[in-house]
Amino acid sequence: MDRSFMAFMNQTKDGPQEPCPTCGCWGLRRYAEPTDPDNEKVICTSRTCPSSPFYRGNQP
Ligand SMILES: [Zn+2]
């Protein structure tokens, strides 16, 4: 894990206690943009998950 990932994780809250609908992992977290704190989204934090903002699968 790099520092930006850890910084991001510190801005998230515990997610729903259910597996990610895309990849099946249990890495769901709730996250809201600092500029839009009332608009919480559930995100997946797995780097192997296509729906995750950390997905690296298509990068060289
Ligand atoms: Zn996922």
N, CA, C, O and the ligand as a Tripos MOL2 file, in Angstrom:
@<TRIPOS>MOLECULE
protein
  241   239    61     0     0
PROTEIN
NO_CHARGES

@<TRIPOS>ATOM
      1 N           0.8340   -1.2010    0.0000 N.3       1 MET1
      2 CA          0.0000    0.0000    0.0000 C.3       1 MET1
      3 C           0.8730    1.2580    0.0000 C.2       1 MET1
      4 O           1.8220    1.3730    0.7760 O.2       1 MET1
      5 N           0.5380    2.1740   -0.8680 N.am      2 ASP2
      6 CA          1.2940    3.4160   -0.8780 C.3       2 ASP2
      7 C           0.6090    4.4660   -0.0030 C.2       2 ASP2
      8 O          -0.4930    4.2490    0.5020 O.2       2 ASP2
      9 N           1.2660    5.5830    0.1630 N.am      3 ARG3
     10 CA          0.7490    6.5920    1.0950 C.3       3 ARG3
     11 C          -0.5760    7.1810    0.6270 C.2       3 ARG3
     12 O          -1.4550    7.4570    1.4430 O.2       3 ARG3
     13 N          -0.7250    7.3730   -0.6770 N.am      4 SER4
     14 CA         -1.9750    7.9560   -1.1520 C.3       4 SER4
     15 C          -3.1420    7.0080   -0.8940 C.2       4 SER4
     16 O          -4.2580    7.4360   -0.6000 O.2       4 SER4
     17 N          -2.8600    5.7130   -1.0120 N.am      5 PHE5
     18 CA         -3.9100    4.7460   -0.7360 C.3       5 PHE5
     19 C          -4.3120    4.8080    0.7360 C.2       5 PHE5
     20 O          -5.4970    4.7970    1.0660 O.2       5 PHE5
     21 N          -3.3160    4.8740    1.6100 N.am      6 MET6
     22 CA         -3.6240    4.9430    3.0380 C.3       6 MET6
     23 C          -4.3510    6.2480    3.3760 C.2       6 MET6
     24 O          -5.2710    6.2540    4.1940 O.2       6 MET6
     25 N          -3.9390    7.3510    2.7460 N.am      7 ALA7
     26 CA         -4.6110    8.6220    2.9900 C.3       7 ALA7
     27 C          -6.0640    8.5500    2.5530 C.2       7 ALA7
     28 O          -6.9630    9.0630    3.2190 O.2       7 ALA7
     29 N          -6.2650    7.9010    1.4200 N.am      8 PHE8
     30 CA         -7.6390    7.7570    0.9400 C.3       8 PHE8
     31 C          -8.4590    6.9020    1.9020 C.2       8 PHE8
     32 O          -9.5980    7.2370    2.2290 O.2       8 PHE8
     33 N          -7.8740    5.8100    2.3430 N.am      9 MET9
     34 CA         -8.6020    4.9170    3.2410 C.3       9 MET9
     35 C          -8.9960    5.6150    4.5350 C.2       9 MET9
     36 O         -10.0200    5.2950    5.1390 O.2       9 MET9
     37 N          -8.1700    6.5730    4.9560 N.am     10 ASN10
     38 CA         -8.4920    7.3190    6.1690 C.3      10 ASN10
     39 C          -9.7010    8.2260    5.9810 C.2      10 ASN10
     40 O         -10.2830    8.7010    6.9560 O.2      10 ASN10
     41 N         -10.0780    8.4660    4.7310 N.am     11 GLN11
     42 CA        -11.2450    9.2950    4.4500 C.3      11 GLN11
     43 C         -12.5080    8.4530    4.2700 C.2      11 GLN11
     44 O         -13.5900    8.9920    4.0400 O.2      11 GLN11
     45 N         -12.3700    7.1490    4.3740 N.am     12 THR12
     46 CA        -13.5270    6.2820    4.1680 C.3      12 THR12
     47 C         -14.0500    5.7640    5.5000 C.2      12 THR12
     48 O         -13.3890    5.8510    6.5340 O.2      12 THR12
     49 N         -15.2500    5.2260    5.4360 N.am     13 LYS13
     50 CA        -15.8590    4.6060    6.6060 C.3      13 LYS13
     51 C         -16.1420    3.1460    6.2850 C.2      13 LYS13
     52 O         -16.0770    2.7190    5.1320 O.2      13 LYS13
     53 N         -16.4540    2.4010    7.3200 N.am     14 ASP14
     54 CA        -16.8070    1.0060    7.0990 C.3      14 ASP14
     55 C         -17.9680    0.9020    6.1220 C.2      14 ASP14
     56 O         -18.9400    1.6530    6.2100 O.2      14 ASP14
     57 N         -17.8600   -0.0150    5.2130 N.am     15 GLY15
     58 CA        -18.9010   -0.2070    4.2160 C.3      15 GLY15
     59 C         -19.9180   -1.2290    4.6600 C.2      15 GLY15
     60 O         -19.8660   -1.7210    5.7880 O.2      15 GLY15
     61 N         -20.8330   -1.5470    3.7860 N.am     16 PRO16
     62 CA        -21.8530   -2.5490    4.1000 C.3      16 PRO16
     63 C         -21.2110   -3.9240    4.3090 C.2      16 PRO16
     64 O         -20.2070   -4.2640    3.6840 O.2      16 PRO16
     65 N         -21.8060   -4.6790    5.1800 N.am     17 GLN17
     66 CA        -21.2570   -6.0060    5.4680 C.3      17 GLN17
     67 C         -21.7710   -7.0080    4.4420 C.2      17 GLN17
     68 O         -22.5550   -7.9080    4.7420 O.2      17 GLN17
     69 N         -21.3010   -6.8120    3.2420 N.am     18 GLU18
     70 CA        -21.6760   -7.7130    2.1570 C.3      18 GLU18
     71 C         -20.5570   -7.6840    1.1270 C.2      18 GLU18
     72 O         -19.8180   -6.7020    1.0540 O.2      18 GLU18
     73 N         -20.4190   -8.7170    0.3450 N.am     19 PRO19
     74 CA        -19.3330   -8.7350   -0.6390 C.3      19 PRO19
     75 C         -19.5820   -7.7710   -1.7960 C.2      19 PRO19
     76 O         -20.7230   -7.4280   -2.1070 O.2      19 PRO19
     77 N         -18.5060   -7.3500   -2.4140 N.am     20 CYS20
     78 CA        -18.6060   -6.4860   -3.5900 C.3      20 CYS20
     79 C         -19.3790   -7.2010   -4.6900 C.2      20 CYS20
     80 O         -19.0860   -8.3570   -4.9970 O.2      20 CYS20
     81 N         -20.3660   -6.5300   -5.2900 N.am     21 PRO21
     82 CA        -21.1430   -7.1860   -6.3460 C.3      21 PRO21
     83 C         -20.3360   -7.4300   -7.6060 C.2      21 PRO21
     84 O         -20.7230   -8.2440   -8.4440 O.2      21 PRO21
     85 N         -19.2210   -6.7370   -7.7480 N.am     22 THR22
     86 CA        -18.4120   -6.8930   -8.9650 C.3      22 THR22
     87 C         -17.3860   -8.0100   -8.8200 C.2      22 THR22
     88 O         -17.2810   -8.8760   -9.6890 O.2      22 THR22
     89 N         -16.6240   -7.9930   -7.7150 N.am     23 CYS23
     90 CA        -15.5190   -8.9490   -7.5970 C.3      23 CYS23
     91 C         -15.7130   -9.9440   -6.4670 C.2      23 CYS23
     92 O         -14.9790  -10.9300   -6.3870 O.2      23 CYS23
     93 N         -16.6900   -9.7100   -5.5870 N.am     24 GLY24
     94 CA        -16.9550  -10.6790   -4.5290 C.3      24 GLY24
     95 C         -16.0650  -10.5320   -3.3140 C.2      24 GLY24
     96 O         -16.1810  -11.3220   -2.3770 O.2      24 GLY24
     97 N         -15.1750   -9.5390   -3.2960 N.am     25 CYS25
     98 CA        -14.3310   -9.3460   -2.1150 C.3      25 CYS25
     99 C         -15.1330   -8.6380   -1.0280 C.2      25 CYS25
    100 O         -16.2650   -8.2070   -1.2500 O.2      25 CYS25
    101 N         -14.5250   -8.5280    0.1470 N.am     26 TRP26
    102 CA        -15.2030   -7.8870    1.2840 C.3      26 TRP26
    103 C         -14.5490   -6.5460    1.5830 C.2      26 TRP26
    104 O         -14.4160   -6.1510    2.7410 O.2      26 TRP26
    105 N         -14.1430   -5.8490    0.5220 N.am     27 GLY27
    106 CA        -13.4170   -4.5930    0.7000 C.3      27 GLY27
    107 C         -14.2680   -3.3660    0.4630 C.2      27 GLY27
    108 O         -13.7310   -2.3040    0.1480 O.2      27 GLY27
    109 N         -15.5800   -3.4740    0.6030 N.am     28 LEU28
    110 CA        -16.4310   -2.3080    0.3750 C.3      28 LEU28
    111 C         -16.2580   -1.2730    1.4780 C.2      28 LEU28
    112 O         -16.1870   -1.6160    2.6590 O.2      28 LEU28
    113 N         -16.1910   -0.0050    1.0840 N.am     29 ARG29
    114 CA        -16.0860    1.1120    2.0150 C.3      29 ARG29
    115 C         -17.0440    2.2070    1.5560 C.2      29 ARG29
    116 O         -17.4440    2.2570    0.3930 O.2      29 ARG29
    117 N         -17.4000    3.0780    2.4900 N.am     30 ARG30
    118 CA        -18.1960    4.2510    2.1300 C.3      30 ARG30
    119 C         -17.2520    5.4350    1.9800 C.2      30 ARG30
    120 O         -16.3360    5.6240    2.7810 O.2      30 ARG30
    121 N         -17.4870    6.2180    0.9530 N.am     31 TYR31
    122 CA        -16.6020    7.3470    0.6760 C.3      31 TYR31
    123 C         -17.4080    8.5180    0.1390 C.2      31 TYR31
    124 O         -18.3170    8.3340   -0.6710 O.2      31 TYR31
    125 N         -17.0740    9.7220    0.5910 N.am     32 ALA32
    126 CA        -17.6860   10.9280    0.0530 C.3      32 ALA32
    127 C         -16.5790   11.8980   -0.3380 C.2      32 ALA32
    128 O         -15.6080   12.0710    0.3970 O.2      32 ALA32
    129 N         -16.7290   12.5230   -1.4850 N.am     33 GLU33
    130 CA        -15.7630   13.5360   -1.8920 C.3      33 GLU33
    131 C         -15.7350   14.6590   -0.8540 C.2      33 GLU33
    132 O         -16.7850   15.0430   -0.3380 O.2      33 GLU33
    133 N         -14.5620   15.1840   -0.5450 N.am     34 PRO34
    134 CA        -14.4710   16.2900    0.4290 C.3      34 PRO34
    135 C         -15.3300   17.4790    0.0390 C.2      34 PRO34
    136 O         -15.7960   18.2260    0.9000 O.2      34 PRO34
    137 N         -15.5390   17.6540   -1.2560 N.am     35 THR35
    138 CA        -16.3470   18.7720   -1.7380 C.3      35 THR35
    139 C         -17.8320   18.4480   -1.7420 C.2      35 THR35
    140 O         -18.6600   19.3200   -2.0070 O.2      35 THR35
    141 N         -18.1720   17.1960   -1.4490 N.am     36 ASP36
    142 CA        -19.5730   16.7740   -1.5180 C.3      36 ASP36
    143 C         -19.8430   15.7330   -0.4300 C.2      36 ASP36
    144 O         -20.2040   14.5920   -0.7210 O.2      36 ASP36
    145 N         -19.6620   16.1450    0.8300 N.am     37 PRO37
    146 CA        -19.6640   15.1820    1.9340 C.3      37 PRO37
    147 C         -20.9970   14.4870    2.1760 C.2      37 PRO37
    148 O         -21.0440   13.4530    2.8430 O.2      37 PRO37
    149 N         -22.0730   15.0390    1.6430 N.am     38 ASP38
    150 CA        -23.3700   14.4000    1.8490 C.3      38 ASP38
    151 C         -23.6790   13.3280    0.8130 C.2      38 ASP38
    152 O         -24.6800   12.6190    0.9150 O.2      38 ASP38
    153 N         -22.8170   13.2220   -0.1720 N.am     39 ASN39
    154 CA        -23.0500   12.2660   -1.2480 C.3      39 ASN39
    155 C         -22.1360   11.0540   -1.0740 C.2      39 ASN39
    156 O         -21.1670   10.8780   -1.8130 O.2      39 ASN39
    157 N         -22.4630   10.2240   -0.0820 N.am     40 GLU40
    158 CA        -21.6350    9.0470    0.1670 C.3      40 GLU40
    159 C         -21.8580    7.9790   -0.8850 C.2      40 GLU40
    160 O         -22.9800    7.7160   -1.3170 O.2      40 GLU40
    161 N         -20.7520    7.3740   -1.2800 N.am     41 LYS41
    162 CA        -20.8330    6.2860   -2.2390 C.3      41 LYS41
    163 C         -20.1870    5.0580   -1.6340 C.2      41 LYS41
    164 O         -19.2670    5.1640   -0.8230 O.2      41 LYS41
    165 N         -20.6610    3.9150   -2.0220 N.am     42 VAL42
    166 CA        -20.0060    2.6780   -1.6420 C.3      42 VAL42
    167 C         -19.0050    2.3340   -2.7320 C.2      42 VAL42
    168 O         -19.3580    2.2310   -3.9070 O.2      42 VAL42
    169 N         -17.7670    2.1580   -2.3340 N.am     43 ILE43
    170 CA        -16.7290    1.8130   -3.3020 C.3      43 ILE43
    171 C         -16.0450    0.5240   -2.8850 C.2      43 ILE43
    172 O         -16.0680    0.1270   -1.7200 O.2      43 ILE43
    173 N         -15.4440   -0.1070   -3.8620 N.am     44 CYS44
    174 CA        -14.6460   -1.3040   -3.6140 C.3      44 CYS44
    175 C         -13.1840   -0.8880   -3.5570 C.2      44 CYS44
    176 O         -12.7500   -0.0650   -4.3630 O.2      44 CYS44
    177 N         -12.4240   -1.4340   -2.6330 N.am     45 THR45
    178 CA        -11.0300   -1.0140   -2.4830 C.3      45 THR45
    179 C         -10.0450   -2.0620   -2.9860 C.2      45 THR45
    180 O          -8.8460   -1.9630   -2.7270 O.2      45 THR45
    181 N         -10.5380   -3.0480   -3.6930 N.am     46 SER46
    182 CA         -9.6300   -4.0680   -4.2350 C.3      46 SER46
    183 C          -8.9810   -3.5710   -5.5220 C.2      46 SER46
    184 O          -9.6750   -3.0830   -6.4140 O.2      46 SER46
    185 N          -7.6690   -3.6880   -5.6280 N.am     47 ARG47
    186 CA         -6.9750   -3.2410   -6.8350 C.3      47 ARG47
    187 C          -7.1890   -4.1870   -8.0010 C.2      47 ARG47
    188 O          -6.8060   -3.8780   -9.1290 O.2      47 ARG47
    189 N          -7.7880   -5.3190   -7.7460 N.am     48 THR48
    190 CA         -8.0660   -6.2370   -8.8390 C.3      48 THR48
    191 C          -9.5180   -6.1600   -9.2710 C.2      48 THR48
    192 O          -9.9570   -6.9530  -10.1040 O.2      48 THR48
    193 N         -10.2720   -5.2180   -8.7200 N.am     49 CYS49
    194 CA        -11.6960   -5.0940   -9.0160 C.3      49 CYS49
    195 C         -11.9390   -3.9770  -10.0330 C.2      49 CYS49
    196 O         -11.5370   -2.8380   -9.7950 O.2      49 CYS49
    197 N         -12.5850   -4.2770  -11.1560 N.am     50 PRO50
    198 CA        -12.8100   -3.2380  -12.1760 C.3      50 PRO50
    199 C         -13.6430   -2.0660  -11.6900 C.2      50 PRO50
    200 O         -13.5630   -0.9830  -12.2690 O.2      50 PRO50
    201 N         -14.4370   -2.2470  -10.6500 N.am     51 SER51
    202 CA        -15.2580   -1.1430  -10.1620 C.3      51 SER51
    203 C         -14.5460   -0.3210   -9.0870 C.2      51 SER51
    204 O         -15.1080    0.6460   -8.5720 O.2      51 SER51
    205 N         -13.3260   -0.6970   -8.7510 N.am     52 SER52
    206 CA        -12.5780    0.0290   -7.7360 C.3      52 SER52
    207 C         -11.8320    1.2100   -8.3350 C.2      52 SER52
    208 O         -11.3190    1.1090   -9.4490 O.2      52 SER52
    209 N         -11.7610    2.3480   -7.6060 N.am     53 PRO53
    210 CA        -10.9410    3.4680   -8.0960 C.3      53 PRO53
    211 C          -9.4550    3.1390   -8.0960 C.2      53 PRO53
    212 O          -8.6580    3.8820   -8.6710 O.2      53 PRO53
    213 N          -9.0740    2.0460   -7.4640 N.am     54 PHE54
    214 CA         -7.6740    1.6400   -7.4170 C.3      54 PHE54
    215 C          -7.3390    0.5490   -8.4200 C.2      54 PHE54
    216 O          -6.2380   -0.0020   -8.4100 O.2      54 PHE54
    217 N          -8.2880    0.2450   -9.2750 N.am     55 TYR55
    218 CA         -8.0750   -0.8310  -10.2360 C.3      55 TYR55
    219 C          -6.8630   -0.5460  -11.1160 C.2      55 TYR55
    220 O          -6.7430    0.5390  -11.6830 O.2      55 TYR55
    221 N          -5.9770   -1.5130  -11.2260 N.am     56 ARG56
    222 CA         -4.7650   -1.3110  -12.0160 C.3      56 ARG56
    223 C          -4.7110   -2.2820  -13.1890 C.2      56 ARG56
    224 O          -3.7130   -2.3460  -13.9070 O.2      56 ARG56
    225 N          -5.7640   -3.0180  -13.3730 N.am     57 GLY57
    226 CA         -5.7050   -4.1250  -14.3330 C.3      57 GLY57
    227 C          -5.4100   -3.7260  -15.7600 C.2      57 GLY57
    228 O          -4.8080   -4.5000  -16.5050 O.2      57 GLY57
    229 N          -5.8230   -2.5300  -16.1580 N.am     58 ASN58
    230 CA         -5.6230   -2.1290  -17.5500 C.3      58 ASN58
    231 C          -4.4460   -1.1840  -17.7270 C.2      58 ASN58
    232 O          -4.2140   -0.6690  -18.8200 O.2      58 ASN58
    233 N          -3.6960   -0.9540  -16.6400 N.am     59 GLN59
    234 CA         -2.5530   -0.0510  -16.7630 C.3      59 GLN59
    235 C          -1.2890   -0.8320  -17.0390 C.2      59 GLN59
    236 O          -1.1330   -1.9480  -16.5410 O.2      59 GLN59
    237 N          -0.3710   -0.2670  -17.8280 N.am     60 PRO60
    238 CA          0.8720   -0.9550  -18.1520 C.3      60 PRO60
    239 C           1.7740   -1.1520  -16.9450 C.2      60 PRO60
    240 O           2.8590   -1.7190  -17.0710 O.2      60 PRO60
    241 ZN        -14.8700   -5.2610   -5.9530 Zn       61 ZN61
@<TRIPOS>BOND
     1     1     2 1
     2     2     3 1
     3     3     4 2
     4     3     5 am
     5     5     6 1
     6     6     7 1
     7     7     8 2
     8     7     9 am
     9     9    10 1
    10    10    11 1
    11    11    12 2
    12    11    13 am
    13    13    14 1
    14    14    15 1
    15    15    16 2
    16    15    17 am
    17    17    18 1
    18    18    19 1
    19    19    20 2
    20    19    21 am
    21    21    22 1
    22    22    23 1
    23    23    24 2
    24    23    25 am
    25    25    26 1
    26    26    27 1
    27    27    28 2
    28    27    29 am
    29    29    30 1
    30    30    31 1
    31    31    32 2
    32    31    33 am
    33    33    34 1
    34    34    35 1
    35    35    36 2
    36    35    37 am
    37    37    38 1
    38    38    39 1
    39    39    40 2
    40    39    41 am
    41    41    42 1
    42    42    43 1
    43    43    44 2
    44    43    45 am
    45    45    46 1
    46    46    47 1
    47    47    48 2
    48    47    49 am
    49    49    50 1
    50    50    51 1
    51    51    52 2
    52    51    53 am
    53    53    54 1
    54    54    55 1
    55    55    56 2
    56    55    57 am
    57    57    58 1
    58    58    59 1
    59    59    60 2
    60    59    61 am
    61    61    62 1
    62    62    63 1
    63    63    64 2
    64    63    65 am
    65    65    66 1
    66    66    67 1
    67    67    68 2
    68    67    69 am
    69    69    70 1
    70    70    71 1
    71    71    72 2
    72    71    73 am
    73    73    74 1
    74    74    75 1
    75    75    76 2
    76    75    77 am
    77    77    78 1
    78    78    79 1
    79    79    80 2
    80    79    81 am
    81    81    82 1
    82    82    83 1
    83    83    84 2
    84    83    85 am
    85    85    86 1
    86    86    87 1
    87    87    88 2
    88    87    89 am
    89    89    90 1
    90    90    91 1
    91    91    92 2
    92    91    93 am
    93    93    94 1
    94    94    95 1
    95    95    96 2
    96    95    97 am
    97    97    98 1
    98    98    99 1
    99    99   100 2
   100    99   101 am
   101   101   102 1
   102   102   103 1
   103   103   104 2
   104   103   105 am
   105   105   106 1
   106   106   107 1
   107   107   108 2
   108   107   109 am
   109   109   110 1
   110   110   111 1
   111   111   112 2
   112   111   113 am
   113   113   114 1
   114   114   115 1
   115   115   116 2
   116   115   117 am
   117   117   118 1
   118   118   119 1
   119   119   120 2
   120   119   121 am
   121   121   122 1
   122   122   123 1
   123   123   124 2
   124   123   125 am
   125   125   126 1
   126   126   127 1
   127   127   128 2
   128   127   129 am
   129   129   130 1
   130   130   131 1
   131   131   132 2
   132   131   133 am
   133   133   134 1
   134   134   135 1
   135   135   136 2
   136   135   137 am
   137   137   138 1
   138   138   139 1
   139   139   140 2
   140   139   141 am
   141   141   142 1
   142   142   143 1
   143   143   144 2
   144   143   145 am
   145   145   146 1
   146   146   147 1
   147   147   148 2
   148   147   149 am
   149   149   150 1
   150   150   151 1
   151   151   152 2
   152   151   153 am
   153   153   154 1
   154   154   155 1
   155   155   156 2
   156   155   157 am
   157   157   158 1
   158   158   159 1
   159   159   160 2
   160   159   161 am
   161   161   162 1
   162   162   163 1
   163   163   164 2
   164   163   165 am
   165   165   166 1
   166   166   167 1
   167   167   168 2
   168   167   169 am
   169   169   170 1
   170   170   171 1
   171   171   172 2
   172   171   173 am
   173   173   174 1
   174   174   175 1
   175   175   176 2
   176   175   177 am
   177   177   178 1
   178   178   179 1
   179   179   180 2
   180   179   181 am
   181   181   182 1
   182   182   183 1
   183   183   184 2
   184   183   185 am
   185   185   186 1
   186   186   187 1
   187   187   188 2
   188   187   189 am
   189   189   190 1
   190   190   191 1
   191   191   192 2
   192   191   193 am
   193   193   194 1
   194   194   195 1
   195   195   196 2
   196   195   197 am
   197   197   198 1
   198   198   199 1
   199   199   200 2
   200   199   201 am
   201   201   202 1
   202   202   203 1
   203   203   204 2
   204   203   205 am
   205   205   206 1
   206   206   207 1
   207   207   208 2
   208   207   209 am
   209   209   210 1
   210   210   211 1
   211   211   212 2
   212   211   213 am
   213   213   214 1
   214   214   215 1
   215   215   216 2
   216   215   217 am
   217   217   218 1
   218   218   219 1
   219   219   220 2
   220   219   221 am
   221   221   222 1
   222   222   223 1
   223   223   224 2
   224   223   225 am
   225   225   226 1
   226   226   227 1
   227   227   228 2
   228   227   229 am
   229   229   230 1
   230   230   231 1
   231   231   232 2
   232   231   233 am
   233   233   234 1
   234   234   235 1
   235   235   236 2
   236   235   237 am
   237   237   238 1
   238   238   239 1
   239   239   240 2
@<TRIPOS>SUBSTRUCTURE
     1 MET1         2 RESIDUE 1 A MET
     2 ASP2         6 RESIDUE 1 A ASP
     3 ARG3        10 RESIDUE 1 A ARG
     4 SER4        14 RESIDUE 1 A SER
     5 PHE5        18 RESIDUE 1 A PHE
     6 MET6        22 RESIDUE 1 A MET
     7 ALA7        26 RESIDUE 1 A ALA
     8 PHE8        30 RESIDUE 1 A PHE
     9 MET9        34 RESIDUE 1 A MET
    10 ASN10       38 RESIDUE 1 A ASN
    11 GLN11       42 RESIDUE 1 A GLN
    12 THR12       46 RESIDUE 1 A THR
    13 LYS13       50 RESIDUE 1 A LYS
    14 ASP14       54 RESIDUE 1 A ASP
    15 GLY15       58 RESIDUE 1 A GLY
    16 PRO16       62 RESIDUE 1 A PRO
    17 GLN17       66 RESIDUE 1 A GLN
    18 GLU18       70 RESIDUE 1 A GLU
    19 PRO19       74 RESIDUE 1 A PRO
    20 CYS20       78 RESIDUE 1 A CYS
    21 PRO21       82 RESIDUE 1 A PRO
    22 THR22       86 RESIDUE 1 A THR
    23 CYS23       90 RESIDUE 1 A CYS
    24 GLY24       94 RESIDUE 1 A GLY
    25 CYS25       98 RESIDUE 1 A CYS
    26 TRP26      102 RESIDUE 1 A TRP
    27 GLY27      106 RESIDUE 1 A GLY
    28 LEU28      110 RESIDUE 1 A LEU
    29 ARG29      114 RESIDUE 1 A ARG
    30 ARG30      118 RESIDUE 1 A ARG
    31 TYR31      122 RESIDUE 1 A TYR
    32 ALA32      126 RESIDUE 1 A ALA
    33 GLU33      130 RESIDUE 1 A GLU
    34 PRO34      134 RESIDUE 1 A PRO
    35 THR35      138 RESIDUE 1 A THR
    36 ASP36      142 RESIDUE 1 A ASP
    37 PRO37      146 RESIDUE 1 A PRO
    38 ASP38      150 RESIDUE 1 A ASP
    39 ASN39      154 RESIDUE 1 A ASN
    40 GLU40      158 RESIDUE 1 A GLU
    41 LYS41      162 RESIDUE 1 A LYS
    42 VAL42      166 RESIDUE 1 A VAL
    43 ILE43      170 RESIDUE 1 A ILE
    44 CYS44      174 RESIDUE 1 A CYS
    45 THR45      178 RESIDUE 1 A THR
    46 SER46      182 RESIDUE 1 A SER
    47 ARG47      186 RESIDUE 1 A ARG
    48 THR48      190 RESIDUE 1 A THR
    49 CYS49      194 RESIDUE 1 A CYS
    50 PRO50      198 RESIDUE 1 A PRO
    51 SER51      202 RESIDUE 1 A SER
    52 SER52      206 RESIDUE 1 A SER
    53 PRO53      210 RESIDUE 1 A PRO
    54 PHE54      214 RESIDUE 1 A PHE
    55 TYR55      218 RESIDUE 1 A TYR
    56 ARG56      222 RESIDUE 1 A ARG
    57 GLY57      226 RESIDUE 1 A GLY
    58 ASN58      230 RESIDUE 1 A ASN
    59 GLN59      234 RESIDUE 1 A GLN
    60 PRO60      238 RESIDUE 1 A PRO
    61 ZN61       241 GROUP 0 **** ****
